[in-house]
Amino acid sequence: MSGVTEIAIALDKLLKNLTYDSDKGVFRAQDSRLMILFTDTFVSVQKGIESLIGFDTAGMLLYEAYKDAGRLSGKLYLKNMKTENKSSDTIKLALDFTRALAWGRWEASEFDQSKALFIVRESPIAESYGKSDRAVCHQIRGLIAGFAEFFAGSRRESVEVMCKAKGDDHCEFLVASPENITKLTLERLEKDGSKR
């Protein structure tokens, strides 16, 4: 089956389990409540948190919250696809599914037990955030770290080494074990010739 077919099947399964109670105003998919939220609202909340507790603290708060969501996403994807296969092909298909959920186009340009590099094109966070001198996609960074952690089977951390909000062509996330993330990030930044 092609990747597009796999995504269509997974999305079809998700939508078949979608219920809407118009009296209560409640959407549910597989026992989880959903809500529709404009990206501008999502980013406005992020900026509000940043102004209250500072950029770095807000970034870590959002990162950790979405890291849990990334682990859960990996589990739900495997459950929906009725597989326990954590191969690179399964990871690619799961990343393709994020496009169907309007989170941009995610790719894993590297993925092995020591490190991973994810590219996100058309990040909804970066687009709505506007220009920044720092990487802003904390939620995506967390989702990717949790997702990678689930598939690798051990702890992972993520650093956004490129961000469209900073003027880069796309967003890029380096993922590695907590012991190696700083070293690999510094090597990457040195290779790029800039301190991001």
Secondary structure by P-SEA (a helix, b strand, c coil): ccaaaaaaaaaaaaaaaccccccccccccccbbbbbbbaaaaaaaaaaaaaaccaaaaaaaaaaaaaaaaaaaaaaaaaaaccccccaaaaaaaaaaaaaacccccccccccccbbbbbbcccaaaaaacccccccaaaaaaaaaaaaaaaacbbbbbbccccccccccbbbbbbbccccaaaaaaaaaaaacccc
